[in-house]
Amino acid sequence: MTRPAWVAPATFVLALAGIGVSAYLTIVHYAYSKLLVCSASGVVNCEQVITSRQSVLLGIPVAVIGIGWFAAMAVLCSPRAWRSGSHGVELARLVAVVAGIGFVLWLVYAELFLIGAICLWCTVAHLAAFALFCLILLYGRAPAPAE
């Protein structure tokens, strides 16, 4: 199976989108909810999620961790990284995306069962991470399309 030509740019764009959403959530985290564009009541309650105890890990806002992870994924999913065909890059990409989806699963659990609210912006970041996970699992070892 050959990797479709659209996979490399799609993963790079997903990683960049994740950086954008995580940067927005980081700004909102520090500015509190003044800049929050999301519901602040009911089950969809971004404010409750981003101000919860679970929004910080070891003193670092989860959104900042998201920026770091998505930035690493952007490097690993850059067109140059995909073209390299390096086994080390493939392995790093796979390890990073598996670790990332593991963290996302914990965050979704925290939203649903510990916080009792869902943040739509966080969900966008989670979906970007899940899409990266799927694409890398499916095509991470497939040879590049012929040029």
C-alpha positions as a LaTeX table, in Angstrom:
\begin{tabular}{lrrr}
\hline
Residue & $x$ (\AA) & $y$ (\AA) & $z$ (\AA) \\
\hline
Met1 & 0.00 & 0.00 & 0.00 \\
Thr2 & 1.37 & 3.37 & $-1.03$ \\
Arg3 & 0.73 & 6.41 & 1.15 \\
Pro4 & $-1.67$ & 8.82 & $-0.59$ \\
Ala5 & $-0.07$ & 12.14 & $-1.53$ \\
Trp6 & $-2.53$ & 14.11 & 0.64 \\
Val7 & $-1.48$ & 12.42 & 3.92 \\
Ala8 & 1.71 & 14.41 & 4.55 \\
Pro9 & 0.15 & 17.86 & 4.02 \\
Ala10 & $-2.99$ & 16.83 & 5.91 \\
Thr11 & $-1.02$ & 15.78 & 9.00 \\
Phe12 & 1.02 & 18.97 & 8.86 \\
Val13 & $-2.15$ & 21.12 & 8.65 \\
Leu14 & $-3.75$ & 19.16 & 11.52 \\
Ala15 & $-0.68$ & 19.80 & 13.68 \\
Leu16 & $-0.73$ & 23.52 & 12.82 \\
Ala17 & $-4.45$ & 23.70 & 13.61 \\
Gly18 & $-3.73$ & 22.03 & 16.95 \\
Ile19 & $-1.09$ & 24.64 & 17.71 \\
Gly20 & $-3.61$ & 27.38 & 16.93 \\
Val21 & $-6.35$ & 25.95 & 19.15 \\
Ser22 & $-3.89$ & 25.22 & 21.96 \\
Ala23 & $-2.48$ & 28.76 & 21.72 \\
Tyr24 & $-6.00$ & 30.19 & 21.95 \\
Leu25 & $-6.75$ & 28.01 & 24.99 \\
Thr26 & $-3.46$ & 29.09 & 26.58 \\
Ile27 & $-4.37$ & 32.77 & 26.13 \\
Val28 & $-7.82$ & 32.11 & 27.58 \\
His29 & $-6.28$ & 30.17 & 30.48 \\
Tyr30 & $-4.15$ & 33.14 & 31.49 \\
Ala31 & $-6.71$ & 35.85 & 30.62 \\
Tyr32 & $-9.43$ & 33.79 & 32.34 \\
Ser33 & $-12.70$ & 33.77 & 30.44 \\
Lys34 & $-12.55$ & 37.33 & 29.10 \\
Leu35 & $-11.64$ & 36.02 & 25.63 \\
Leu36 & $-13.60$ & 32.76 & 25.79 \\
Val37 & $-15.86$ & 32.15 & 22.81 \\
Cys38 & $-17.81$ & 29.15 & 24.08 \\
Ser39 & $-20.71$ & 28.28 & 26.31 \\
Ala40 & $-20.21$ & 28.88 & 30.03 \\
Ser41 & $-23.22$ & 26.91 & 31.26 \\
Gly42 & $-24.66$ & 23.43 & 30.94 \\
Val43 & $-22.83$ & 20.33 & 29.75 \\
Val44 & $-20.87$ & 22.36 & 27.21 \\
Asn45 & $-19.03$ & 24.64 & 29.60 \\
Cys46 & $-15.59$ & 25.68 & 28.41 \\
Glu47 & $-15.04$ & 27.96 & 31.40 \\
Gln48 & $-15.59$ & 25.11 & 33.85 \\
Val49 & $-13.14$ & 22.90 & 31.95 \\
Ile50 & $-10.35$ & 25.45 & 31.48 \\
Thr51 & $-10.51$ & 26.56 & 35.13 \\
Ser52 & $-10.75$ & 23.05 & 36.56 \\
Arg53 & $-8.05$ & 21.37 & 38.60 \\
Gln54 & $-7.50$ & 19.04 & 35.65 \\
Ser55 & $-6.58$ & 21.94 & 33.35 \\
Val56 & $-3.12$ & 22.04 & 34.92 \\
Leu57 & $-0.57$ & 19.22 & 35.09 \\
Leu58 & 2.46 & 19.62 & 37.33 \\
Gly59 & 1.88 & 23.38 & 37.35 \\
Ile60 & 1.72 & 23.60 & 33.55 \\
Pro61 & $-1.57$ & 24.42 & 31.82 \\
Val62 & $-2.68$ & 21.50 & 29.66 \\
Ala63 & $-3.07$ & 23.95 & 26.76 \\
Val64 & 0.66 & 24.77 & 26.97 \\
Ile65 & 1.42 & 21.05 & 26.87 \\
Gly66 & $-0.83$ & 20.91 & 23.81 \\
Ile67 & 1.21 & 23.62 & 22.08 \\
Gly68 & 4.38 & 21.66 & 22.75 \\
Trp69 & 2.93 & 18.37 & 21.55 \\
Phe70 & 1.35 & 19.81 & 18.42 \\
Ala71 & 4.61 & 21.70 & 17.65 \\
Ala72 & 6.55 & 18.43 & 17.92 \\
Met73 & 3.98 & 16.78 & 15.67 \\
Ala74 & 4.30 & 19.65 & 13.16 \\
Val75 & 8.03 & 18.99 & 12.94 \\
Leu76 & 7.50 & 15.21 & 12.66 \\
Cys77 & 4.71 & 15.70 & 10.10 \\
Ser78 & 6.39 & 18.39 & 8.05 \\
Pro79 & 6.70 & 17.59 & 4.36 \\
Arg80 & 10.47 & 17.31 & 4.82 \\
Ala81 & 10.09 & 14.78 & 7.65 \\
Trp82 & 7.68 & 12.67 & 5.59 \\
Arg83 & 10.04 & 12.80 & 2.58 \\
Ser84 & 13.03 & 11.73 & 4.66 \\
Gly85 & 11.76 & 8.16 & 4.95 \\
Ser86 & 13.91 & 7.88 & 8.08 \\
His87 & 13.02 & 4.98 & 10.36 \\
Gly88 & 13.91 & 7.21 & 13.34 \\
Val89 & 11.42 & 9.86 & 12.23 \\
Glu90 & 8.75 & 7.21 & 11.61 \\
Leu91 & 9.31 & 5.75 & 15.07 \\
Ala92 & 9.33 & 9.17 & 16.78 \\
Arg93 & 6.13 & 10.12 & 14.94 \\
Leu94 & 4.44 & 6.88 & 16.02 \\
Val95 & 5.59 & 7.09 & 19.65 \\
Ala96 & 4.58 & 10.75 & 19.90 \\
Val97 & 1.12 & 10.20 & 18.42 \\
Val98 & 0.43 & 7.16 & 20.64 \\
Ala99 & 1.50 & 9.13 & 23.73 \\
Gly100 & $-0.61$ & 12.07 & 22.59 \\
Ile101 & $-3.76$ & 10.02 & 22.06 \\
Gly102 & $-3.22$ & 8.41 & 25.46 \\
Phe103 & $-3.18$ & 11.87 & 27.03 \\
Val104 & $-6.24$ & 12.88 & 25.01 \\
Leu105 & $-8.13$ & 9.84 & 26.31 \\
Trp106 & $-7.28$ & 10.87 & 29.86 \\
Leu107 & $-8.44$ & 14.44 & 29.15 \\
Val108 & $-11.74$ & 13.24 & 27.68 \\
Tyr109 & $-12.23$ & 11.01 & 30.74 \\
Ala110 & $-11.52$ & 14.02 & 32.98 \\
Glu111 & $-14.04$ & 16.17 & 31.10 \\
Leu112 & $-16.79$ & 13.55 & 31.18 \\
Phe113 & $-16.34$ & 12.02 & 34.63 \\
Leu114 & $-14.29$ & 14.35 & 36.83 \\
Ile115 & $-15.31$ & 17.81 & 35.61 \\
Gly116 & $-18.74$ & 16.96 & 34.26 \\
Ala117 & $-18.46$ & 19.40 & 31.37 \\
Ile118 & $-17.11$ & 19.49 & 27.84 \\
Cys119 & $-15.10$ & 22.26 & 26.21 \\
Leu120 & $-15.75$ & 22.58 & 22.48 \\
Trp121 & $-12.32$ & 24.09 & 21.83 \\
Cys122 & $-10.67$ & 21.23 & 23.69 \\
Thr123 & $-12.75$ & 18.83 & 21.60 \\
Val124 & $-11.38$ & 20.42 & 18.42 \\
Ala125 & $-7.83$ & 19.80 & 19.68 \\
His126 & $-8.77$ & 16.24 & 20.66 \\
Leu127 & $-10.22$ & 15.58 & 17.20 \\
Ala128 & $-7.07$ & 16.95 & 15.54 \\
Ala129 & $-4.97$ & 14.62 & 17.70 \\
Phe130 & $-7.27$ & 11.69 & 16.89 \\
Ala131 & $-7.08$ & 12.41 & 13.15 \\
Leu132 & $-3.27$ & 12.54 & 13.40 \\
Phe133 & $-3.34$ & 9.24 & 15.28 \\
Cys134 & $-5.48$ & 7.56 & 12.61 \\
Leu135 & $-3.48$ & 8.87 & 9.67 \\
Ile136 & $-0.12$ & 7.99 & 11.20 \\
Leu137 & $-1.29$ & 4.53 & 12.23 \\
Leu138 & $-2.67$ & 3.86 & 8.75 \\
Tyr139 & 0.06 & 5.44 & 6.63 \\
Gly140 & 3.09 & 6.05 & 8.87 \\
Arg141 & 5.04 & 3.13 & 7.41 \\
Ala142 & 3.60 & 3.18 & 3.89 \\
Pro143 & 5.98 & 4.22 & 1.11 \\
Ala144 & 5.55 & 7.68 & $-0.36$ \\
Pro145 & 3.73 & 8.03 & $-3.66$ \\
Ala146 & 5.88 & 7.91 & $-6.77$ \\
Glu147 & 6.84 & 11.34 & $-8.04$ \\
\hline
\end{tabular}
